[in-house]
Amino acid sequence: MESENLTIGKALKFARHDFLNELQLMLLYMDLGKIPEARRALLVATERMRHLSMLEKLRLPKTEMWLNTFEWRHTAFSKKLYSDIIAGNRNANDEAVANYLEQLIVIVEAAVDPMDEYFIRIEVHATDKQWMIQLTVEGALAGPLELPQTDGGFEASGVLQDKEWTFTISGQ
């Protein structure tokens, strides 16, 4: 699916579909008598949901929505999300952060080879005073990437190391 504005209905449809797939995988393992695999699938699903639900503490709702819907809009990447967030007041412009993340990922998508696989690890860390969102893209990207300009009360940086691109945005 192309990057586009998702309606609430579409987002719920995708979320239900993903949830049902996870349940069906657990049921398949149970039907095959593979209880340890079913248990592992259950633990993976609950851990994924824990990290997604922790995003609310970031108190940047548009950014939270962008992070929650990333994999439905940007299918070139397999995603793993990790979050460790303490609630706090954020000085950054929420809409500017979400727009920046979208601009950044569109630039990255333009540099991917559609025949290759790409993995993105998204880490969100926040204390009551500071926050950071780090995107690490694993896979070869075409040419050096130029970061978009920031204008919403946050900083951005990018580093390339051994076919691993790491982009960090942070603020208070």
FIKOLZA-1660 file (N, C-alpha, C; in steps of 0.1 Angstrom, whole numbers, plus 5000, padded with zeros to 4 digits):
% residues 172
   i   px   py   pz ch aa at
   1 5008 4988 5000  A  M  N
   1 5000 5000 5000  A  M CA
   1 5009 5012 5000  A  M  C
   2 5005 5022 4992  A  E  N
   2 5013 5034 4991  A  E CA
   2 5011 5042 5004  A  E  C
   3 5021 5051 5006  A  S  N
   3 5020 5060 5018  A  S CA
   3 5008 5069 5015  A  S  C
   4 4998 5069 5023  A  E  N
   4 4987 5078 5022  A  E CA
   4 4981 5080 5035  A  E  C
   5 4972 5089 5036  A  N  N
   5 4965 5092 5049  A  N CA
   5 4955 5080 5051  A  N  C
   6 4956 5074 5063  A  L  N
   6 4948 5063 5066  A  L CA
   6 4935 5068 5073  A  L  C
   7 4924 5063 5070  A  T  N
   7 4912 5066 5077  A  T CA
   7 4912 5057 5090  A  T  C
   8 4904 5061 5099  A  I  N
   8 4903 5053 5111  A  I CA
   8 4898 5039 5108  A  I  C
   9 4889 5038 5099  A  G  N
   9 4883 5025 5095  A  G CA
   9 4894 5016 5088  A  G  C
  10 4903 5022 5080  A  K  N
  10 4913 5014 5073  A  K CA
  10 4923 5009 5084  A  K  C
  11 4927 5018 5093  A  A  N
  11 4936 5014 5104  A  A CA
  11 4931 5003 5112  A  A  C
  12 4918 5004 5116  A  L  N
  12 4912 4993 5124  A  L CA
  12 4912 4980 5116  A  L  C
  13 4909 4981 5103  A  K  N
  13 4908 4969 5094  A  K CA
  13 4922 4962 5094  A  K  C
  14 4933 4970 5092  A  F  N
  14 4946 4965 5092  A  F CA
  14 4950 4959 5105  A  F  C
  15 4946 4966 5116  A  A  N
  15 4949 4961 5130  A  A CA
  15 4942 4947 5132  A  A  C
  16 4929 4946 5128  A  R  N
  16 4922 4934 5130  A  R CA
  16 4928 4923 5122  A  R  C
  17 4932 4926 5110  A  H  N
  17 4939 4916 5101  A  H CA
  17 4951 4910 5107  A  H  C
  18 4960 4920 5112  A  D  N
  18 4972 4915 5119  A  D CA
  18 4970 4907 5131  A  D  C
  19 4960 4911 5139  A  F  N
  19 4957 4904 5151  A  F CA
  19 4952 4890 5148  A  F  C
  20 4943 4889 5138  A  L  N
  20 4938 4876 5135  A  L CA
  20 4949 4867 5129  A  L  C
  21 4958 4872 5122  A  N  N
  21 4969 4864 5117  A  N CA
  21 4977 4859 5129  A  N  C
  22 4980 4867 5139  A  E  N
  22 4987 4862 5151  A  E CA
  22 4979 4851 5158  A  E  C
  23 4966 4853 5159  A  L  N
  23 4958 4843 5166  A  L CA
  23 4958 4830 5158  A  L  C
  24 4957 4831 5145  A  Q  N
  24 4957 4819 5136  A  Q CA
  24 4970 4811 5137  A  Q  C
  25 4981 4819 5138  A  L  N
  25 4995 4812 5140  A  L CA
  25 4995 4805 5153  A  L  C
  26 4990 4811 5164  A  M  N
  26 4990 4804 5177  A  M CA
  26 4981 4791 5176  A  M  C
  27 4970 4792 5170  A  L  N
  27 4961 4781 5169  A  L CA
  27 4967 4770 5160  A  L  C
  28 4974 4773 5150  A  L  N
  28 4981 4763 5142  A  L CA
  28 4991 4756 5150  A  L  C
  29 4999 4763 5158  A  Y  N
  29 5009 4757 5166  A  Y CA
  29 5002 4747 5176  A  Y  C
  30 4991 4752 5182  A  M  N
  30 4984 4743 5192  A  M CA
  30 4979 4731 5185  A  M  C
  31 4973 4733 5173  A  D  N
  31 4967 4721 5166  A  D CA
  31 4978 4711 5162  A  D  C
  32 4990 4716 5160  A  L  N
  32 5002 4707 5157  A  L CA
  32 5008 4701 5169  A  L  C
  33 5003 4705 5181  A  G  N
  33 5009 4701 5193  A  G CA
  33 5022 4708 5197  A  G  C
  34 5025 4719 5191  A  K  N
  34 5037 4726 5193  A  K CA
  34 5034 4738 5203  A  K  C
  35 5032 4733 5215  A  I  N
  35 5028 4743 5226  A  I CA
  35 5039 4753 5229  A  I  C
  36 5052 4749 5229  A  P  N
  36 5062 4759 5231  A  P CA
  36 5062 4770 5221  A  P  C
  37 5060 4766 5208  A  E  N
  37 5059 4776 5197  A  E CA
  37 5047 4785 5198  A  E  C
  38 5036 4779 5202  A  A  N
  38 5024 4787 5205  A  A CA
  38 5026 4797 5216  A  A  C
  39 5032 4793 5226  A  R  N
  39 5035 4801 5238  A  R CA
  39 5044 4813 5234  A  R  C
  40 5055 4809 5226  A  R  N
  40 5064 4820 5221  A  R CA
  40 5057 4830 5212  A  R  C
  41 5048 4825 5203  A  A  N
  41 5040 4834 5194  A  A CA
  41 5031 4844 5203  A  A  C
  42 5025 4838 5213  A  L  N
  42 5017 4846 5222  A  L CA
  42 5026 4857 5229  A  L  C
  43 5037 4853 5234  A  L  N
  43 5046 4862 5241  A  L CA
  43 5051 4873 5232  A  L  C
  44 5054 4869 5220  A  V  N
  44 5059 4879 5210  A  V CA
  44 5048 4889 5207  A  V  C
  45 5036 4884 5205  A  A  N
  45 5024 4893 5202  A  A CA
  45 5021 4903 5214  A  A  C
  46 5022 4898 5226  A  T  N
  46 5019 4906 5237  A  T CA
  46 5030 4916 5239  A  T  C
  47 5042 4913 5237  A  E  N
  47 5053 4922 5238  A  E CA
  47 5052 4933 5228  A  E  C
  48 5049 4929 5215  A  R  N
  48 5047 4939 5205  A  R CA
  48 5036 4949 5208  A  R  C
  49 5025 4944 5214  A  M  N
  49 5014 4953 5218  A  M CA
  49 5018 4962 5230  A  M  C
  50 5026 4957 5239  A  R  N
  50 5031 4965 5250  A  R CA
  50 5039 4977 5245  A  R  C
  51 5048 4974 5235  A  H  N
  51 5056 4985 5230  A  H CA
  51 5047 4995 5222  A  H  C
  52 5037 4990 5215  A  L  N
  52 5028 5000 5208  A  L CA
  52 5020 5008 5218  A  L  C
  53 5015 5002 5228  A  S  N
  53 5006 5009 5237  A  S CA
  53 5014 5019 5246  A  S  C
  54 5027 5016 5248  A  M  N
  54 5036 5026 5255  A  M CA
  54 5038 5039 5248  A  M  C
  55 5036 5039 5234  A  L  N
  55 5038 5051 5227  A  L CA
  55 5029 5063 5231  A  L  C
  56 5017 5059 5237  A  E  N
  56 5008 5070 5242  A  E CA
  56 5015 5079 5252  A  E  C
  57 5024 5073 5260  A  K  N
  57 5031 5081 5270  A  K CA
  57 5040 5092 5264  A  K  C
  58 5044 5090 5251  A  L  N
  58 5052 5100 5245  A  L CA
  58 5045 5114 5244  A  L  C
  59 5032 5114 5244  A  R  N
  59 5024 5126 5244  A  R CA
  59 5026 5134 5231  A  R  C
  60 5028 5127 5220  A  L  N
  60 5029 5133 5207  A  L CA
  60 5019 5124 5198  A  L  C
  61 5006 5127 5198  A  P  N
  61 4996 5118 5192  A  P CA
  61 4998 5116 5177  A  P  C
  62 5002 5126 5170  A  K  N
  62 5004 5124 5155  A  K CA
  62 5016 5116 5153  A  K  C
  63 5026 5117 5161  A  T  N
  63 5038 5109 5159  A  T CA
  63 5035 5095 5163  A  T  C
  64 5027 5093 5174  A  E  N
  64 5022 5080 5178  A  E CA
  64 5015 5073 5167  A  E  C
  65 5006 5080 5160  A  M  N
  65 4998 5075 5149  A  M CA
  65 5007 5071 5138  A  M  C
  66 5017 5079 5135  A  W  N
  66 5027 5076 5124  A  W CA
  66 5034 5063 5127  A  W  C
  67 5039 5062 5140  A  L  N
  67 5046 5050 5144  A  L CA
  67 5037 5037 5144  A  L  C
  68 5025 5039 5148  A  N  N
  68 5015 5027 5148  A  N CA
  68 5011 5022 5135  A  N  C
  69 5011 5031 5125  A  T  N
  69 5006 5028 5111  A  T CA
  69 5017 5026 5101  A  T  C
  70 5030 5027 5106  A  F  N
  70 5041 5027 5097  A  F CA
  70 5041 5015 5087  A  F  C
  71 5040 5003 5093  A  E  N
  71 5041 4991 5085  A  E CA
  71 5030 4989 5075  A  E  C
  72 5019 4995 5077  A  W  N
  72 5008 4994 5067  A  W CA
  72 5010 5004 5055  A  W  C
  73 5017 5015 5058  A  R  N
  73 5019 5025 5047  A  R CA
  73 5032 5023 5040  A  R  C
  74 5042 5017 5047  A  H  N
  74 5055 5016 5041  A  H CA
  74 5059 5001 5041  A  H  C
  75 5054 4994 5031  A  T  N
  75 5056 4980 5030  A  T CA
  75 5069 4975 5025  A  T  C
  76 5078 4984 5022  A  A  N
  76 5092 4980 5017  A  A CA
  76 5100 4975 5029  A  A  C
  77 5095 4977 5041  A  F  N
  77 5103 4974 5053  A  F CA
  77 5096 4964 5062  A  F  C
  78 5103 4955 5068  A  S  N
  78 5098 4947 5079  A  S CA
  78 5102 4956 5092  A  S  C
  79 5093 4957 5101  A  K  N
  79 5095 4966 5112  A  K CA
  79 5095 4959 5126  A  K  C
  80 5104 4964 5134  A  K  N
  80 5104 4960 5148  A  K CA
  80 5104 4973 5156  A  K  C
  81 5095 4974 5166  A  L  N
  81 5094 4986 5174  A  L CA
  81 5098 4983 5188  A  L  C
  82 5106 4991 5194  A  Y  N
  82 5109 4990 5208  A  Y CA
  82 5107 5004 5214  A  Y  C
  83 5100 5004 5226  A  S  N
  83 5098 5017 5233  A  S CA
  83 5100 5016 5248  A  S  C
  84 5106 5026 5253  A  D  N
  84 5109 5027 5267  A  D CA
  84 5106 5042 5270  A  D  C
  85 5094 5045 5275  A  I  N
  85 5089 5059 5276  A  I CA
  85 5084 5062 5290  A  I  C
  86 5088 5073 5295  A  I  N
  86 5083 5079 5307  A  I CA
  86 5075 5091 5303  A  I  C
  87 5063 5092 5307  A  A  N
  87 5054 5104 5303  A  A CA
  87 5061 5117 5307  A  A  C
  88 5059 5127 5299  A  G  N
  88 5064 5140 5302  A  G CA
  88 5058 5150 5292  A  G  C
  89 5060 5163 5295  A  N  N
  89 5055 5173 5285  A  N CA
  89 5066 5175 5275  A  N  C
  90 5062 5175 5262  A  R  N
  90 5071 5177 5251  A  R CA
  90 5070 5191 5245  A  R  C
  91 5082 5196 5242  A  N  N
  91 5082 5210 5236  A  N CA
  91 5081 5209 5221  A  N  C
  92 5084 5198 5215  A  A  N
  92 5084 5197 5200  A  A CA
  92 5070 5198 5194  A  A  C
  93 5069 5203 5182  A  N  N
  93 5057 5204 5175  A  N CA
  93 5054 5190 5170  A  N  C
  94 5043 5184 5175  A  D  N
  94 5040 5170 5172  A  D CA
  94 5038 5168 5157  A  D  C
  95 5030 5177 5150  A  E  N
  95 5028 5176 5136  A  E CA
  95 5041 5176 5128  A  E  C
  96 5050 5185 5132  A  A  N
  96 5063 5186 5126  A  A CA
  96 5071 5174 5127  A  A  C
  97 5071 5167 5139  A  V  N
  97 5078 5155 5141  A  V CA
  97 5073 5144 5132  A  V  C
  98 5059 5142 5132  A  A  N
  98 5053 5132 5123  A  A CA
  98 5056 5135 5108  A  A  C
  99 5055 5147 5104  A  N  N
  99 5058 5151 5090  A  N CA
  99 5073 5148 5087  A  N  C
 100 5082 5151 5096  A  Y  N
 100 5096 5149 5094  A  Y CA
 100 5099 5134 5092  A  Y  C
 101 5093 5126 5101  A  L  N
 101 5095 5111 5100  A  L CA
 101 5089 5106 5086  A  L  C
 102 5078 5112 5082  A  E  N
 102 5073 5108 5069  A  E CA
 102 5082 5112 5057  A  E  C
 103 5087 5124 5058  A  Q  N
 103 5096 5129 5047  A  Q CA
 103 5109 5120 5047  A  Q  C
 104 5114 5117 5059  A  L  N
 104 5126 5109 5060  A  L CA
 104 5124 5096 5054  A  L  C
 105 5113 5089 5057  A  I  N
 105 5111 5075 5052  A  I CA
 105 5108 5075 5037  A  I  C
 106 5102 5086 5032  A  V  N
 106 5100 5087 5017  A  V CA
 106 5114 5088 5010  A  V  C
 107 5123 5096 5016  A  I  N
 107 5136 5097 5010  A  I CA
 107 5143 5083 5011  A  I  C
 108 5142 5076 5022  A  V  N
 108 5148 5063 5023  A  V CA
 108 5142 5053 5013  A  V  C
 109 5128 5053 5012  A  E  N
 109 5122 5044 5002  A  E CA
 109 5126 5047 4988  A  E  C
 110 5130 5059 4985  A  A  N
 110 5134 5062 4971  A  A CA
 110 5148 5056 4969  A  A  C
 111 5155 5053 4980  A  A  N
 111 5169 5047 4978  A  A CA
 111 5170 5032 4980  A  A  C
 112 5158 5025 4982  A  V  N
 112 5158 5011 4983  A  V CA
 112 5157 5004 4970  A  V  C
 113 5162 4992 4969  A  D  N
 113 5161 4983 4958  A  D CA
 113 5149 4975 4960  A  D  C
 114 5138 4976 4951  A  P  N
 114 5126 4968 4954  A  P CA
 114 5128 4953 4954  A  P  C
 115 5139 4948 4949  A  M  N
 115 5142 4934 4949  A  M CA
 115 5149 4929 4961  A  M  C
 116 5153 4938 4970  A  D  N
 116 5160 4934 4982  A  D CA
 116 5150 4935 4994  A  D  C
 117 5154 4929 5005  A  E  N
 117 5146 4930 5018  A  E CA
 117 5153 4940 5027  A  E  C
 118 5144 4948 5033  A  Y  N
 118 5149 4958 5043  A  Y CA
 118 5142 4957 5056  A  Y  C
 119 5150 4958 5066  A  F  N
 119 5145 4957 5080  A  F CA
 119 5147 4971 5087  A  F  C
 120 5137 4975 5094  A  I  N
 120 5138 4988 5101  A  I CA
 120 5135 4985 5116  A  I  C
 121 5144 4990 5124  A  R  N
 121 5142 4989 5139  A  R CA
 121 5139 5003 5143  A  R  C
 122 5128 5005 5150  A  I  N
 122 5124 5018 5155  A  I CA
 122 5125 5017 5170  A  I  C
 123 5133 5026 5176  A  E  N
 123 5134 5027 5191  A  E CA
 123 5130 5041 5195  A  E  C
 124 5121 5041 5205  A  V  N
 124 5116 5053 5210  A  V CA
 124 5119 5053 5225  A  V  C
 125 5127 5063 5229  A  H  N
 125 5131 5064 5243  A  H CA
 125 5126 5078 5248  A  H  C
 126 5122 5079 5260  A  A  N
 126 5118 5092 5266  A  A CA
 126 5119 5092 5281  A  A  C
 127 5124 5102 5286  A  T  N
 127 5123 5105 5300  A  T CA
 127 5113 5116 5302  A  T  C
 128 5111 5121 5314  A  D  N
 128 5101 5132 5316  A  D CA
 128 5106 5145 5310  A  D  C
 129 5119 5146 5306  A  K  N
 129 5125 5158 5301  A  K CA
 129 5129 5157 5286  A  K  C
 130 5133 5145 5281  A  Q  N
 130 5139 5144 5268  A  Q CA
 130 5132 5132 5261  A  Q  C
 131 5133 5132 5247  A  W  N
 131 5128 5121 5240  A  W CA
 131 5137 5119 5228  A  W  C
 132 5137 5107 5222  A  M  N
 132 5145 5103 5211  A  M CA
 132 5138 5092 5203  A  M  C
 133 5137 5094 5190  A  I  N
 133 5132 5083 5181  A  I CA
 133 5143 5080 5171  A  I  C
 134 5147 5067 5171  A  Q  N
 134 5158 5063 5163  A  Q CA
 134 5153 5052 5153  A  Q  C
 135 5156 5054 5140  A  L  N
 135 5152 5045 5130  A  L CA
 135 5165 5039 5124  A  L  C
 136 5167 5026 5125  A  T  N
 136 5179 5019 5119  A  T CA
 136 5174 5010 5108  A  T  C
 137 5179 5014 5096  A  V  N
 137 5175 5006 5084  A  V CA
 137 5187 4997 5080  A  V  C
 138 5184 4984 5079  A  E  N
 138 5194 4975 5075  A  E CA
 138 5192 4971 5061  A  E  C
 139 5202 4973 5053  A  G  N
 139 5202 4970 5038  A  G CA
 139 5208 4981 5031  A  G  C
 140 5213 4978 5018  A  A  N
 140 5220 4987 5010  A  A CA
 140 5210 4997 5004  A  A  C
 141 5214 5010 5006  A  L  N
 141 5206 5021 5000  A  L CA
 141 5214 5028 4989  A  L  C
 142 5208 5032 4979  A  A  N
 142 5215 5039 4968  A  A CA
 142 5219 5053 4971  A  A  C
 143 5232 5055 4972  A  G  N
 143 5237 5068 4974  A  G CA
 143 5236 5074 4987  A  G  C
 144 5243 5085 4990  A  P  N
 144 5241 5092 5003  A  P CA
 144 5227 5098 5004  A  P  C
 145 5222 5098 5016  A  L  N
 145 5209 5104 5018  A  L CA
 145 5210 5118 5025  A  L  C
 146 5202 5127 5020  A  E  N
 146 5202 5140 5026  A  E CA
 146 5190 5141 5035  A  E  C
 147 5193 5145 5047  A  L  N
 147 5182 5146 5057  A  L CA
 147 5174 5159 5054  A  L  C
 148 5160 5158 5056  A  P  N
 148 5152 5170 5055  A  P CA
 148 5156 5180 5066  A  P  C
 149 5153 5192 5064  A  Q  N
 149 5155 5203 5074  A  Q CA
 149 5144 5201 5085  A  Q  C
 150 5148 5204 5097  A  T  N
 150 5139 5203 5109  A  T CA
 150 5134 5217 5112  A  T  C
 151 5122 5218 5116  A  D  N
 151 5116 5231 5120  A  D CA
 151 5106 5231 5131  A  D  C
 152 5107 5220 5139  A  G  N
 152 5096 5218 5149  A  G CA
 152 5101 5216 5163  A  G  C
 153 5113 5223 5166  A  G  N
 153 5118 5222 5180  A  G CA
 153 5124 5209 5183  A  G  C
 154 5131 5202 5173  A  F  N
 154 5138 5190 5175  A  F CA
 154 5150 5189 5166  A  F  C
 155 5159 5180 5169  A  E  N
 155 5172 5178 5161  A  E CA
 155 5171 5165 5154  A  E  C
 156 5179 5164 5143  A  A  N
 156 5180 5152 5135  A  A CA
 156 5194 5149 5131  A  A  C
 157 5198 5137 5130  A  S  N
 157 5211 5133 5125  A  S CA
 157 5210 5119 5118  A  S  C
 158 5220 5116 5110  A  G  N
 158 5220 5103 5103  A  G CA
 158 5234 5098 5102  A  G  C
 159 5236 5085 5103  A  V  N
 159 5249 5079 5102  A  V CA
 159 5248 5066 5094  A  V  C
 160 5258 5064 5085  A  L  N
 160 5259 5051 5077  A  L CA
 160 5271 5044 5083  A  L  C
 161 5268 5031 5086  A  Q  N
 161 5279 5022 5090  A  Q CA
 161 5276 5008 5086  A  Q  C
 162 5284 5003 5076  A  D  N
 162 5283 4989 5072  A  D CA
 162 5268 4985 5067  A  D  C
 163 5263 4992 5058  A  K  N
 163 5250 4990 5052  A  K CA
 163 5239 4991 5063  A  K  C
 164 5241 4999 5073  A  E  N
 164 5231 5001 5083  A  E CA
 164 5230 5016 5085  A  E  C
 165 5219 5022 5081  A  W  N
 165 5216 5036 5082  A  W CA
 165 5209 5039 5095  A  W  C
 166 5214 5048 5103  A  T  N
 166 5207 5051 5116  A  T CA
 166 5203 5066 5116  A  T  C
 167 5190 5068 5117  A  F  N
 167 5185 5082 5118  A  F CA
 167 5179 5085 5132  A  F  C
 168 5183 5096 5137  A  T  N
 168 5179 5099 5151  A  T CA
 168 5173 5113 5151  A  T  C
 169 5161 5114 5157  A  I  N
 169 5155 5127 5160  A  I CA
 169 5153 5128 5175  A  I  C
 170 5155 5140 5180  A  S  N
 170 5154 5141 5195  A  S CA
 170 5150 5155 5199  A  S  C
 171 5144 5156 5210  A  G  N
 171 5140 5169 5215  A  G CA
 171 5137 5168 5230  A  G  C
 172 5131 5179 5235  A  Q  N
 172 5128 5180 5249  A  Q CA
 172 5113 5180 5251  A  Q  C
% end
